[in-house]
Amino acid sequence: MEKRTFKNKVYQQLANIVKAMSNPHRLEILELLAQGQFSVAEIAEETDITGANASQHLQVLKQAQLVETQRDGNRVYYQLAGQSVYKAWKALRDLGIERIAEIERVIQQFRESRQSLETLSSDQLAEKMKQEDITIVDVRPQQEFDEGHIAGALNIPVGDLSEKMDELPKDQEVVAYCRGPFCVFADDAVELLRNKGFNAKRLDEGYPEWMIEQLPIEQS
């Protein structure tokens, strides 16, 4: 094989992966699938697109070998093809936050408007867990919590938080987390908690990042 042919073939295959990821809905789907397995209908609901569009996007991702399927009876579930897929998405996301000022500006404006600007890094939270009493709340749906969560975290989905707020101690700092830095569940939770007098912050990332950093996790 000629050198140029070799390079063209390799770079074309890599370009196919980049092309598969070059859609905002598909990037959101990849971040969602980092939480666990989902059906087409669940993916459509979580990403606010039609089932037909979700299916089309999933086929593109599957053709690029970024996602794979698993059948449970008559239902088909999608999942990431491996942890390396999530790491690739995270690297792209981190590059965007670092190099594109508009992304950071939008994030900051959103959190300022929701009174949830104050955040903790994974390292800061891990250190606090060793040294002081702190309450950690996973505000994702229970299905995602059961797949895996930060060790010691309570699962109170954000939709249930108003009713279950009395279960949380007011004399401890409360840290809420969800799917990642672009997930708004934790922002909603922090806003609710602060309005009720809690000392609440959000984890600046989510469970997948915590897991990749090999910090303490549990599964239900």
SULFENRA-V44262 format. One record per residue. RES is the residue in three letters. SS is DSSP state (h for helix, s for strand, l for the rest). PHI is phi in whole degrees, -180 to 180 (* if undefined). OMEGA is omega in radians with two decimals (NA if undefined). Layout:
((RES/SS/PHI/OMEGA) (RES/SS/PHI/OMEGA))
This chain:
((MET/l/*/3.11) (GLU/l/-68/-3.11) (LYS/h/-59/-3.12) (ARG/h/-66/3.09) (THR/h/-62/3.11) (PHE/h/-58/-3.11) (LYS/h/-65/-3.13) (ASN/h/-60/-3.12) (LYS/h/-66/-3.11) (VAL/h/-65/-3.10) (TYR/h/-67/3.10) (GLN/h/-66/3.12) (GLN/h/-65/3.09) (LEU/h/-67/3.11) (ALA/h/-65/3.11) (ASN/h/-63/3.10) (ILE/h/-66/3.14) (VAL/h/-62/3.14) (LYS/h/-63/3.13) (ALA/h/-63/-3.12) (MET/h/-89/-3.00) (SER/l/-85/3.09) (ASN/l/-151/-3.07) (PRO/h/-62/3.14) (HIS/h/-68/-3.12) (ARG/h/-70/3.06) (LEU/h/-65/3.10) (GLU/h/-65/3.10) (ILE/h/-64/3.12) (LEU/h/-62/3.14) (GLU/h/-67/3.09) (LEU/h/-64/-3.09) (LEU/h/-69/3.03) (ALA/l/-66/3.13) (GLN/l/-84/-3.11) (GLY/l/150/-3.11) (GLN/l/-88/3.11) (PHE/s/-143/3.02) (SER/s/-82/3.11) (VAL/h/-60/-3.12) (ALA/h/-62/3.13) (GLU/h/-66/3.12) (ILE/h/-64/3.12) (ALA/h/-61/-3.13) (GLU/h/-67/-3.08) (GLU/h/-70/-3.09) (THR/h/-102/3.06) (ASP/l/61/3.03) (ILE/l/-129/-3.14) (THR/l/-74/3.09) (GLY/h/-60/3.14) (ALA/h/-64/3.12) (ASN/h/-66/3.11) (ALA/h/-60/-3.14) (SER/h/-62/3.12) (GLN/h/-64/3.13) (HIS/h/-63/3.14) (LEU/h/-66/3.11) (GLN/h/-67/3.08) (VAL/h/-63/3.14) (LEU/h/-66/3.13) (LYS/h/-69/3.13) (GLN/h/-63/3.10) (ALA/l/-83/3.11) (GLN/l/63/3.08) (LEU/l/-96/3.07) (VAL/s/-131/3.09) (GLU/s/-141/-3.07) (THR/s/-115/3.05) (GLN/s/-142/-3.08) (ARG/s/-98/3.05) (ASP/s/-128/-3.04) (GLY/l/67/3.14) (ASN/l/-90/-3.07) (ARG/s/-102/3.11) (VAL/s/-110/3.13) (TYR/s/-115/3.10) (TYR/s/-104/3.09) (GLN/s/-149/3.07) (LEU/s/-63/-3.13) (ALA/l/-73/3.11) (GLY/l/169/-3.12) (GLN/h/-63/3.13) (SER/h/-64/3.10) (VAL/h/-66/3.12) (TYR/h/-65/3.14) (LYS/h/-62/3.11) (ALA/h/-66/3.10) (TRP/h/-64/3.14) (LYS/h/-62/3.13) (ALA/h/-63/3.10) (LEU/h/-65/3.14) (ARG/h/-62/-3.13) (ASP/h/-66/3.10) (LEU/h/-64/3.12) (GLY/h/-62/3.14) (ILE/h/-64/-3.10) (GLU/h/-72/-2.97) (ARG/h/-99/-3.08) (ILE/l/-110/-3.04) (ALA/h/-62/-3.10) (GLU/h/-63/3.13) (ILE/h/-64/3.13) (GLU/h/-63/3.14) (ARG/h/-64/-3.14) (VAL/h/-64/3.12) (ILE/h/-61/-3.10) (GLN/h/-66/3.13) (GLN/h/-62/-3.13) (PHE/h/-63/-3.08) (ARG/h/-72/3.06) (GLU/h/-65/-3.13) (SER/h/-70/-3.14) (ARG/l/-100/-3.12) (GLN/l/57/-3.10) (SER/l/-129/-3.07) (LEU/l/-69/-3.04) (GLU/l/-71/-3.11) (THR/s/-129/3.02) (LEU/s/-122/3.01) (SER/l/-81/3.10) (SER/h/-60/3.14) (ASP/h/-64/3.13) (GLN/h/-64/3.13) (LEU/h/-67/3.13) (ALA/h/-60/3.13) (GLU/h/-69/3.11) (LYS/h/-62/-3.14) (MET/h/-63/-3.14) (LYS/h/-82/-2.90) (GLN/h/-107/-3.04) (GLU/l/-152/3.07) (ASP/l/-74/-3.10) (ILE/s/-150/3.11) (THR/s/-108/-3.13) (ILE/s/-109/-3.09) (VAL/s/-120/3.04) (ASP/s/-91/-3.04) (VAL/l/-101/3.05) (ARG/l/-78/3.04) (PRO/l/-58/-3.06) (GLN/h/-59/3.14) (GLN/h/-55/-3.13) (GLU/h/-73/3.08) (PHE/h/-59/-3.11) (ASP/h/-64/3.11) (GLU/h/-65/3.13) (GLY/l/164/-3.10) (HIS/s/-156/3.08) (ILE/s/-63/-3.10) (ALA/l/-55/3.10) (GLY/l/84/-3.11) (ALA/l/-73/2.99) (LEU/s/-93/3.08) (ASN/s/-101/3.01) (ILE/l/-130/3.11) (PRO/l/-52/-3.00) (VAL/h/-57/3.12) (GLY/h/-68/-3.13) (ASP/h/-101/-2.96) (LEU/h/-65/-3.11) (SER/h/-59/-3.10) (GLU/h/-78/-3.03) (LYS/h/-109/-3.08) (MET/h/-61/-3.13) (ASP/h/-66/3.13) (GLU/h/-78/-3.07) (LEU/l/-98/3.13) (PRO/l/-75/-3.13) (LYS/l/-83/-3.13) (ASP/l/-93/3.11) (GLN/l/-124/3.00) (GLU/s/-68/3.14) (VAL/s/-113/3.11) (VAL/s/-117/3.13) (ALA/s/-102/3.05) (TYR/s/-143/3.12) (CYS/s/-142/-2.98) (ARG/l/-87/-3.08) (GLY/l/166/-3.05) (PRO/l/-65/3.14) (PHE/l/-97/3.12) (CYS/l/-81/-3.04) (VAL/l/-96/3.13) (PHE/h/-56/-3.10) (ALA/h/-67/3.09) (ASP/h/-64/3.08) (ASP/h/-60/-3.11) (ALA/h/-65/-3.13) (VAL/h/-63/3.13) (GLU/h/-62/3.11) (LEU/h/-61/-3.09) (LEU/h/-66/-3.13) (ARG/h/-65/3.11) (ASN/h/-64/3.12) (LYS/l/-102/3.02) (GLY/l/92/3.12) (PHE/l/-81/2.98) (ASN/l/-85/-2.99) (ALA/s/-118/3.05) (LYS/s/-135/3.05) (ARG/s/-116/2.99) (LEU/s/-71/-3.01) (ASP/s/-72/3.06) (GLU/s/-119/-3.08) (GLY/s/-142/-3.10) (TYR/h/-61/-3.11) (PRO/h/-58/3.12) (GLU/h/-66/3.11) (TRP/h/-59/-3.13) (MET/h/-67/-3.13) (ILE/h/-61/3.12) (GLU/l/-78/3.09) (GLN/l/59/3.01) (LEU/l/-88/-2.98) (PRO/l/-61/3.11) (ILE/s/-131/3.05) (GLU/s/-140/3.03) (GLN/l/-128/-3.12) (SER/l/-89/NA))
